[in-house]
Amino acid sequence: MEELQQEPIQVNIIVNRHDNRSTGVHIERTDQVVHNVEQSTVTSTPPLIKDVESNQDPFSGFLQSDMTSRKPTFEEMFSPGIAELLEERKYSEAYCVSRKRMKIDSAFIGPRDLTIHYVCCMLVEESNEAVQIREQMKTTIQQRSEFTAAKIKAHADVLVSKGKVIEAILFYQIAAEFYGTESKAALVAITSCVLGMKESIVGILQKNEPELKGLIQTHVIPLMRDMRDMIQRSNDVSEGDRCLEEVYCLHYIECSESFIGAMSQQESTVNEAMSAMENVFQEKAETYAIYGHLLHSLGNNYLLTSRPNAAHKCFAKAIQTYETADDISAGERIQEIRASKKKLDKAQRRCRSD
């Protein structure tokens, strides 16, 4: 019997490529992202990210500032630095030191303090406290009119590129709330925030700390689902547009679940996404490449859980979908079909050996 090993998962995704939509003046579009558990690379840099990376980024000074200047206390001067504790993976100690700092009069707490404490809260899975800190940061940002949703999201993208993935998660959440749900463009932007959260998960996994898988499953993925729920509650766009954004969100969620080996949850998420498409688009669901992506993901799930016959059917149907999908280019079609045929061959070998 051929031994099946879980390979690094690589998914090539064009965000909402089915309609080449414009996302509006303040809502940037992610054109192409290559996802890999071992390496994640953003292959196109939106203009706003370039602005953030420059000295013109308003967040650069904002996040480093305190609300007022003061002299450090004796205790603060000689207590361990939070950054050093985090670097040494002493997360509980870092949280305690940060929490002590947060008890100082609020006049002395700046945006950077809030960001660091959010990271500490997430790493020790103090989710309720993390929510409180997020709300404080959101209120602080709302007081600065120059910080649009697009700039906040672009800042989160830069944080991911620098490996500051927990900080990025905070700003993706805030950006998604700032976008609102009153237009199709806003829903597209929220979906791009979910994609950013997925990229953040890849960054967390690259730290090679097995204990952080629990953080992803119990805290980060639920935040992604919250964003999907925001889209689901929108009544300002067509049912079809809303469904597609929900499905893309679910696709990014199921990919994230597969990254941490949560195969049962992944299977449920894929089936949820496929059912949503079938209910809204019926037989036309197979005209969208995302339906093929979901079939391919389900096939991978079946292979990794020793169900080669079911996997074979999924890959065969994924190939069929890619052949007829009308929202992908010729090059993408060839690439997707090739990937599914490779997995189809593997499923066939497993069927014979079993």
Secondary structure, 3 states (H helix, E strand, C coil): CCCCCCCCCEEEECCCCCCCCCCCCCCCCCCCEEEECCCCEECCCCHHHHHHHCCCCHHHHHHHCCCCCCCCCHHHHHCCCHHHHHHCCCHHHHHHHHHHHHCCCHHHCCHHHHHHHHHHHHHCCCHHHHHHHHHHHHHHHHCCCCCCHHHHHHHHHHHHHCCCHHHHHHHHHHHHHHHCCCCHHHHHHHHHHHHHHHHHHHHHHCCCCCCHHHHHHHHHHHHHHHHHHHHHCCCCCCHHHHHHHHHHHHHHHHHHHHHCCCHHHHHHHHHHHHHHHHHHHHHHHHHCHHHHHHHHHHHHHHHHCCCHHHHHHHHHHHHHHHHHCCCCCHHHHHHHHHHHHHHHHHHHHHHHHC
